[in-house]
């Protein structure tokens, strides 16, 4: 399955759940924008490795909202500590989806460790995450979207030919905050 196809399924399910959706940097965010832009999508334009942490922070700050973060295998490998923190906090309203194509897709498709031996589902289990699933089909993705924890989705290498997101970082955060009720949340 192509990554953009998986993202399209995830975006549709997130929309039907009324979930806030955090997109990984680079092409995954561009693909998310192309398949279904909505104000409750937060597009990462930098900070590789932090979509999982941002999603967890949102889930903890907004416990009544469903939060889904889409991250890549390379990004999660850069921030493995987020898996231990997710296990420790274990929020019922949060799902981390890791799109594993075995490469750093936004920087030239250099192989990640998952292309050889690393297994992100096993790392998530080892970190203590109570619910970990692996998906490679449409049905497996949809079934996994109803849970919390981690869903590792196996996708093919390759970026879709989609345009750059035409929103400034300020526009992205302002409309996301208005949609997510963060503007009225005090930290």
C-alpha positions as CSV (number, residue, x, y, z in Angstrom):
1,X,0.0,0.0,0.0
2,X,1.3,3.5,-0.8
3,X,1.7,5.9,2.1
4,X,-0.8,8.4,0.6
5,X,-3.4,5.6,0.5
6,X,-2.8,4.8,4.1
7,X,-3.0,8.5,5.1
8,X,-6.3,8.8,3.2
9,X,-7.8,6.0,5.2
10,X,-6.4,7.4,8.4
11,X,-7.7,10.9,7.6
12,X,-11.2,9.6,6.9
13,X,-11.3,7.6,10.1
14,X,-10.0,10.5,12.1
15,X,-12.6,12.7,10.6
16,X,-15.4,10.2,11.4
17,X,-14.1,10.0,15.0
18,X,-13.9,13.8,15.3
19,X,-10.3,13.4,16.2
20,X,-7.5,15.9,16.3
21,X,-4.8,14.7,13.8
22,X,-1.1,15.5,14.0
23,X,0.8,14.9,10.8
24,X,4.5,14.0,10.6
25,X,6.9,16.5,8.9
26,X,7.6,16.6,5.2
27,X,5.8,14.6,2.6
28,X,3.4,12.9,5.1
29,X,2.0,16.3,6.1
30,X,1.8,17.3,2.5
31,X,0.0,14.1,1.6
32,X,-2.4,14.6,4.6
33,X,-3.2,18.1,3.4
34,X,-3.8,16.8,-0.2
35,X,-6.2,14.0,0.8
36,X,-8.3,16.0,3.2
37,X,-7.4,19.3,4.7
38,X,-9.3,20.3,7.8
39,X,-8.8,22.8,10.6
40,X,-8.3,19.9,13.2
41,X,-5.2,18.7,11.3
42,X,-1.9,20.0,12.7
43,X,0.8,19.9,10.0
44,X,4.4,19.5,11.2
45,X,6.6,21.8,9.2
46,X,9.7,21.0,11.3
47,X,10.8,19.3,14.5
48,X,11.5,15.8,13.1
49,X,10.7,13.1,15.7
50,X,8.2,15.2,17.7
51,X,4.7,14.4,16.2
52,X,4.3,11.6,18.7
53,X,5.2,13.9,21.6
54,X,3.0,16.7,20.4
55,X,0.1,14.2,20.0
56,X,0.7,12.9,23.5
57,X,0.8,16.4,24.9
58,X,-2.5,17.2,23.2
59,X,-4.1,14.0,24.5
60,X,-3.1,14.8,28.0
61,X,-4.1,18.5,27.8
62,X,-7.5,17.6,26.2
63,X,-8.6,14.3,27.8
64,X,-12.1,14.5,26.3
65,X,-10.8,14.8,22.7
66,X,-9.6,11.9,20.6
67,X,-6.1,12.5,19.4
68,X,-4.3,10.7,16.6
69,X,-0.7,11.3,15.6
70,X,0.9,10.1,12.3
71,X,4.6,9.7,12.6
72,X,7.2,8.0,10.4
73,X,9.6,5.2,11.2
74,X,12.6,7.5,10.9
75,X,11.0,10.1,13.2
76,X,10.1,7.6,15.9
77,X,13.6,6.2,15.7
78,X,14.9,9.7,16.4
79,X,12.7,10.0,19.5
80,X,12.4,6.5,21.0
81,X,11.9,8.0,24.4
82,X,8.4,9.0,23.3
83,X,7.4,5.4,23.4
84,X,8.4,5.0,27.0
85,X,6.5,8.2,27.9
86,X,3.4,7.1,26.0
87,X,3.5,3.8,27.9
88,X,3.9,5.6,31.2
89,X,1.1,8.0,30.6
90,X,-1.2,5.5,28.8
91,X,-4.0,7.9,27.8
92,X,-7.2,6.3,26.6
93,X,-7.8,9.1,24.0
94,X,-4.5,8.8,22.1
95,X,-3.4,6.7,19.1
96,X,0.1,6.9,17.6
97,X,0.2,5.6,14.1
98,X,3.7,4.9,12.7
99,X,3.9,4.7,9.0
100,X,6.9,2.4,8.4
101,X,8.3,2.5,4.9
102,X,11.8,1.6,6.0
103,X,13.3,4.9,4.9
104,X,13.6,8.6,5.5
105,X,11.1,9.4,2.8
106,X,11.3,13.2,2.9
107,X,15.1,13.4,2.7
108,X,15.9,11.1,-0.2
109,X,14.7,7.7,0.9
110,X,17.8,6.6,2.8
111,X,17.1,3.4,4.6
112,X,16.2,3.4,8.3
113,X,17.0,0.6,10.7
114,X,13.5,-0.8,10.1
115,X,14.6,-1.7,6.6
116,X,16.9,-4.2,8.2
117,X,16.4,-5.4,11.8
118,X,14.6,-2.9,13.9
119,X,11.0,-3.7,14.7
120,X,9.0,-0.7,15.9
121,X,6.1,-2.8,17.2
122,X,8.4,-4.9,19.3
123,X,10.1,-1.7,20.6
124,X,6.7,-0.3,21.5
125,X,5.9,-3.5,23.4
126,X,9.3,-3.4,25.1
127,X,8.6,0.2,26.1
128,X,5.5,-1.0,27.9
129,X,2.7,0.2,25.6
130,X,-0.3,-1.9,26.4
131,X,-1.9,-1.9,22.9
132,X,0.3,-2.4,19.9
133,X,-0.9,-3.6,16.5
134,X,0.6,-3.9,13.0
135,X,-1.4,-3.2,9.9
136,X,-0.8,-3.7,6.2
137,X,-4.3,-3.7,4.7
138,X,-7.2,-1.3,4.6
139,X,-9.2,-3.5,7.0
140,X,-6.3,-3.8,9.5
141,X,-5.9,0.0,9.5
142,X,-9.6,0.7,10.1
143,X,-9.7,-1.9,12.8
144,X,-6.6,-0.5,14.5
145,X,-8.0,3.1,14.4
146,X,-10.6,2.3,17.1
147,X,-8.0,1.7,19.7
148,X,-5.3,3.5,21.8
149,X,-1.6,2.8,21.9
150,X,0.4,2.3,18.8
151,X,-0.5,1.1,15.3
152,X,2.4,0.4,13.0
153,X,1.3,0.6,9.4
154,X,3.6,-1.0,6.7
155,X,3.7,1.1,3.6
156,X,5.7,1.2,0.4
157,X,8.6,3.5,-0.2
158,X,7.7,6.6,-2.3
159,X,6.3,10.1,-2.0
160,X,3.1,11.2,-3.8
161,X,3.4,14.1,-6.1
162,X,1.6,16.7,-4.0
163,X,2.1,20.4,-3.6
164,X,3.6,22.2,-0.6
165,X,1.1,23.1,2.0
166,X,0.0,26.7,1.2
167,X,-0.5,27.7,4.9
168,X,2.0,29.5,7.0
169,X,3.0,28.0,10.4
170,X,0.9,30.8,12.0
171,X,-2.2,30.0,10.0
172,X,-1.8,26.3,10.8
173,X,-1.6,26.8,14.6
174,X,-4.3,29.5,14.8
175,X,-6.9,27.5,13.0
176,X,-5.9,24.3,14.8
177,X,-6.1,26.0,18.2
178,X,-9.5,27.4,17.4
179,X,-10.8,24.0,16.3
180,X,-9.3,22.0,19.1
181,X,-10.3,24.3,22.0
182,X,-6.7,24.9,22.9
183,X,-7.3,28.6,22.8
184,X,-9.4,28.3,25.9
185,X,-7.1,25.8,27.7
186,X,-4.7,27.2,30.3
187,X,-1.5,25.3,30.8
